[in-house]
């Protein structure tokens, strides 16, 4: 399935991929030869790492770590978890601001 998605991305001539916490998106980008950027303050790995009751969770978490490690860059939004599996990380400030009011009466 991921190979099919990578082929689709190549066919559409995608030049880069930007994703939030969907780990397989970075594997697709890597397979397609497309640079990828993760933009998030947490990941499914950080969310599920303390869930020990699910059968096979450690196998799943290992795969998720591998897929996140395939991202070329993490833009870590404040406040962000540690997320050491991303090789290149840039910490950013909060991504929020005032609501625009122009054009409103």
N, C-alpha and C positions, 0 to 999 in steps of 0.2 A: 504493500500500500504506500509506504513512504517513497519507494522508488518511482511509483506512478506519479506521485505528487511532485517529486523532483523533476521528472521529465516534463510535466505540465509547466512548471516554473521556467525551465529552460526554453520550452516552446513559446512561451509568452515573452521571452527575453527580459525577465525580471533582472534588475540590476542590484537590488539589495532587499533584505528582509528585515522588518522591524516587528518584534513581538513582545508580548508581556510574559505571562507565566506558563504558556503552553510549551512544554519541553520538546516535543517531537518536531516543532517548527524549526528548531535550530539544526536538527539532524537533516531535515529536508533541505535547508539552505546549504549545508555542508555538502550533501550529495549532489546538489545542483551547481555547486561552485559559485554560490552567491554569498557575498559578505552579509553577516547578520548582526543585529543589535537587539539586546534584551533591554526593556525599559520597565522596571518594576521596583518595588520595595520589599517583596517577599516572593518565594517560589513554592511550588507544590512540595518540593523536598523539605523546605523549612516548615511548611504547614503539617506535613504527615510524618516527620521523622520520629515523633514520640508515640505514634500509633502502632503499638506492638501486638495488638490483638488480631490484626488482619493476617490471614494466612498468605505467606509469600511476600510480605511487605518489604523485606530487606532486599529481595531481588528487584522489585519494582523501584525502590529508592536508588539502588545502584544504577539502573538504566536511566532514571531521571537525571542523576548527577552527570552521567556520561553525555546525555543530550544537552544539558545546560553548558557543559564544558566546551561544546562545539560552537557556541556563540563567539563571535569575534570581539564583542564589546558588551559590557553591562553598564547602562546608565542607571545607577542606584538612586532612586528617589528617596529623599528624607521623609520620615525616618525609615531606614532600611535595615533588614537583617544582615547577618554576616555574609552569607553566600560565597564561601571560599572556592567553590568549584568553577566560578568564572575566572578565567585567566587574566583578562584585562578589565579593570573596573574604574569608572569615573563616578565619584559621589556628587550628587547635585542637591540643590536646596529644594524646598517644597515646590511642587508644581501647582500652584494655585495663585489666584489673584482676585482683584475686585471684579465683580460682574459689570460688563460694559453697560452704560446707561445712555449712550448717544442714541438719538432718535426716539427716545421714550418721553412721553409727556408727563 
